[in-house]
Each structure stands twice: as structure tokens, then as C-alpha cells.
Amino acid sequence: MRQSGGEGNAVTPITMEERSRQIGTETVSDWVAVTQEMVDRFADVTGDHQFIHVDPVRAAATPFGGTIAHGFLTLSLMPQLIQRAPQPVIAGIRMVVNAGCNRLRFVQPVRAGARVRGRFALRELVEKRPGQWQQVTDFTVEIEGEDKPAIVSEWISQIYL
């Protein structure tokens, strides 16, 4: 979760109690291009060089009509996408730790060259112990020009004050 409010922006931090009243609110990120270079680099990092990701000629003969991003590459864009979405500044925050996902589904592949954006809706915010909160966010990766999303999930984060 990014703390919004760059230089020159006077943003008043909110408390966790105020944040909890934002359950159900939604934010949407800017679009991010998923390039073939990004897909190739992800293949190198993960060792997953399946042709549907890295061979445009062979991938063109598949039902996808071209190369597609790895599902886990699309999922790994979550931090970048949330940083590109408006988020409140939370008073006293020390760190946010990714704790995983619930109900993660890869609904539709992302073709290399497509643009995606994140849609985030605060689902739940619970104080686990003093100074530690668990946040659950409905997370959807939308593909520009497509009716179906790439990913739907519940993203779990631990927030430490």
C-alpha cells in the first residue's frame, strides 16, 4: 500500500479507525503496459520459458494468437498497480507486509503488449494486536478493451504502526 501525497501535496494522515470506515471504497490504478520484454525477463527470472510466453511465432498458432504473460507475472504487478492508485496516508505507519491472497483466480491471460490496471476495494480491516492490523482488499486486474479480468483475488496485508 502506497502512502499517497507527493511533494507539494498537503495530505492529512488518517487513523486506522478512519481507514476502517472506508470499507467498500474502491480505487483504480493507471494503466500499465505488459511488454514482451517484461514477459521475457520474467521467464528468465523464473525459468519458465514455455513457448506461449517467449516464442511469438509458435504462440501465434495457439488459440491465444500470440504470446501471453505468465499468470504469476500479472499477479506480481500488484505492488506496482497499487502504487499507481490513490491511497490514503495512514498516520504512524511503519511498514506493510504482504501476507498472501485468498480465492486467487487467473480468469483470462494477458497478451504481450496489452495494458492492465488494478481495481482495489477495501473489504476488511481488523486489529490483530496493538499496532498490527490485517487488511483484506478485493483485487482485480483488468485488461484494457476486454470484458473479463485477468485476475480476481482477495489480497491480505499486515499493517504495522
C-alpha positions in Angstrom: 0.0 0.0 0.0 1.5 3.3 -1.1 1.2 6.4 1.1 -0.1 8.9 -1.4 0.7 12.6 -1.3 3.8 13.7 -3.1 5.8 16.8 -2.8 3.7 19.9 -2.7 0.5 18.0 -1.8 -0.8 18.7 1.7 -2.5 15.4 2.7 -3.8 15.0 6.2 -3.0 11.5 7.5 -5.9 9.4 8.7 -6.1 7.0 11.6 -6.8 3.3 11.3 -10.2 3.9 12.7 -10.9 6.4 9.9 -9.5 3.9 7.4 -11.9 1.2 8.7 -14.8 3.5 7.8 -13.6 3.3 4.2 -14.6 -0.4 3.8 -16.2 -0.8 0.5 -14.4 2.2 -1.1 -12.7 1.5 -4.4 -9.7 2.9 -6.2 -8.4 2.3 -9.7 -4.8 2.5 -10.9 -3.3 3.9 -14.0 -2.8 1.6 -16.9 0.5 -0.4 -17.1 1.8 -1.9 -20.4 2.8 -5.6 -20.2 5.6 -5.8 -22.8 7.2 -8.8 -24.4 10.5 -7.6 -22.9 8.8 -7.8 -19.4 7.5 -11.3 -20.2 10.9 -12.5 -21.4 12.7 -11.1 -18.3 10.1 -12.8 -16.0 10.8 -16.1 -17.9 14.5 -15.6 -17.2 13.9 -15.0 -13.5 11.5 -17.9 -13.0 13.0 -20.4 -15.5 9.5 -20.7 -17.2 10.4 -20.4 -20.9 7.2 -22.1 -22.2 6.8 -21.1 -25.8 3.4 -19.4 -25.2 5.3 -16.8 -23.3 8.6 -16.3 -25.2 8.1 -17.5 -28.8 5.9 -15.2 -30.8 5.9 -17.3 -33.9 4.8 -20.6 -32.2 2.4 -18.7 -29.9 0.7 -17.1 -32.9 -0.5 -20.6 -33.9 -2.3 -21.1 -30.5 -5.8 -20.0 -29.5 -4.1 -17.0 -27.8 -2.9 -15.7 -31.2 0.4 -14.6 -29.7 2.5 -14.6 -26.6 0.9 -14.2 -23.2 2.2 -13.1 -19.8 2.7 -15.6 -17.1 -0.1 -15.6 -14.7 2.3 -15.1 -11.9 3.9 -12.1 -13.7 0.4 -10.5 -13.9 -0.1 -11.2 -10.2 3.4 -9.8 -9.3 2.2 -6.4 -10.7 0.0 -5.9 -7.6 2.5 -3.7 -5.8 3.1 -1.5 -8.9 -0.6 -1.2 -9.6 -1.5 -0.2 -6.0 1.3 2.4 -6.1 -0.5 3.9 -9.2 -3.8 4.1 -7.4 -4.9 6.8 -5.0 -4.4 5.6 -1.4 -4.9 7.4 1.9 -1.9 8.4 4.1 -2.2 6.4 7.3 -0.8 8.1 10.4 2.1 6.3 12.2 2.5 3.6 9.6 5.9 1.8 9.9 5.5 -0.9 7.2 3.1 -3.0 5.3 3.8 -6.7 4.7 2.2 -8.9 2.0 0.5 -11.9 3.6 -0.8 -13.6 0.5 -4.1 -14.0 -1.2 -7.5 -15.7 -0.8 -9.6 -17.0 -3.7 -7.0 -16.2 -6.3 -8.1 -16.9 -9.9 -6.4 -16.4 -13.2 -9.5 -15.6 -15.3 -8.1 -14.7 -18.6 -4.5 -14.4 -20.0 -2.9 -11.1 -20.7 -1.4 -10.9 -24.2 2.0 -9.3 -24.5 1.5 -5.7 -25.5 -1.8 -5.3 -23.6 -2.3 -2.8 -20.9 -3.6 -3.7 -17.4 -4.8 -1.8 -14.4 -5.7 -2.7 -10.8 -9.0 -2.2 -9.2 -8.8 -2.2 -5.4 -11.7 -2.3 -2.9 -11.1 -2.4 0.9 -13.0 -5.4 2.2 -11.9 -5.8 5.8 -9.6 -4.1 8.3 -9.1 -5.8 11.7 -6.8 -5.0 14.5 -4.9 -8.3 15.2 -3.0 -7.0 18.2 -2.0 -3.4 19.3 -0.2 -1.8 16.4 -0.9 -4.6 13.9 -3.8 -4.5 11.5 -4.8 -7.0 8.9 -6.2 -5.5 5.7 -8.1 -7.6 3.1 -8.5 -5.9 -0.3 -10.6 -7.1 -3.2 -8.1 -7.0 -6.1 -8.9 -7.2 -9.8 -6.6 -6.9 -12.7 -8.5 -5.5 -15.7 -7.3 -5.8 -19.3 -7.9 -2.8 -21.5 -10.6 -3.5 -24.0 -11.6 -6.8 -22.5 -14.8 -7.8 -20.8 -13.3 -10.3 -18.5 -10.5 -9.5 -16.0 -7.1 -11.2 -15.9 -7.2 -11.9 -12.1 -9.6 -11.7 -9.3 -8.4 -12.1 -5.7 -8.5 -11.1 -2.1 -5.2 -9.6 -1.1 -4.1 -9.8 2.5 -1.7 -7.3 4.0 -0.4 -6.8 7.5 -0.1 -3.1 8.5 2.3 -2.2 11.3 2.0 1.1 13.2 
